Amino acid sequence: MKRIAVLTSGGDAPGMNPTIRSIVLTAKAHDIEVIGVNRGYVGLMEGDLRPLDVSDVADIVDRSGTILYSARSHEFHTEAGMQKALAVCRENGIEGLVVIGGNGSIMGAKDLSERGLPCVGVTGTIDNDIGCCDYTTGYDTALSTIVDMIDRITDTTRSHWRCAVVEVMGRDAGYLALNGGIAAGATAILIPEVPFDVEKDVIDRIKAAKAKGKNYFVVVVAEGCSKQVESVQALAKRIEAETGVESRATVLGHVQRGGSPTLKDRVVGTRMGNYAVHLLMQGIGNRMVVIQNDEISDMDILEANSITKTLDRSLYDLAMEVSI
Ligand code: F6P
């Protein structure tokens, strides 16, 4: 291949820029041109392209967000949308594409591969919810931010003998909430993967901790559970009414997607980007770059997407055993 393209799609994630950097530097080392596609599949359909040179990526390893911008597109998932994108690739001599994103974005890479454009999918999501990978780029940075933010909330919660109810991101997955809750010493953690009862799993736990002498509490709620508790604000009110502990709710929100990528997200992103280019150099498409036990390999995209990720229930049980 002489010219490949790269795009970022879906929610941005820390580690996307180190991945882009690695793709460009790897390709350049093998005399392959790289075209950056702005705004994900939207930009691919519109032909919003720009050449990426070494100087464009020289200083982005420590920056979060994505220099290529990101978007979510409904039109791309129609046949007409995909044909538009393929026409843009043909017109611009693009022979292969790397897609960085979450589950939905990577399925777009499968669709384009099936229509003749070799594509490789690389993870980029804070949610850590991709079945074929035990790690997704962005997760470590988001988790570190969550712990830092909850620690700050805990500082004031402790001073006032209050209960802090904190909602964290993760879409339908509870990895951020569970590990963030463990690291922040939460009294209760609600995640979508484990059925819960507010009375038993929140109120009773707070009462029991109070009886042991604890006077402040942190409850971490995965966003995938917030509807089940109505809202974190409603949960805080209920806790206050039933335990007598003054309570406050915080939705951490998009702060979780920012911040300089951690060492892990820089290194994993760099390894995955490099691997993706080596696949395309061999003319191999319709593959997902996979990471398991810190080893990188690749897999058919459809097969990769059919793997359901199951959260380690024993980690949840451990969290409940050691929390107060
Ligand atoms: O998938 C990443 C993620 O941050 C989820 O955790 C969250 O549910 C969603 O994206 C938020 O998306 P948006 O930025 O479009 O509000």
Boltz pocket constraint, residues with backbone or C-beta under 6 A from the ligand:
constraints:
  - pocket:
      binder: B
      contacts: [[A, 11], [A, 12], [A, 102], [A, 125], [A, 126], [A, 127], [A, 169], [A, 170], [A, 171], [A, 223], [A, 257]]
      max_distance: 6.0
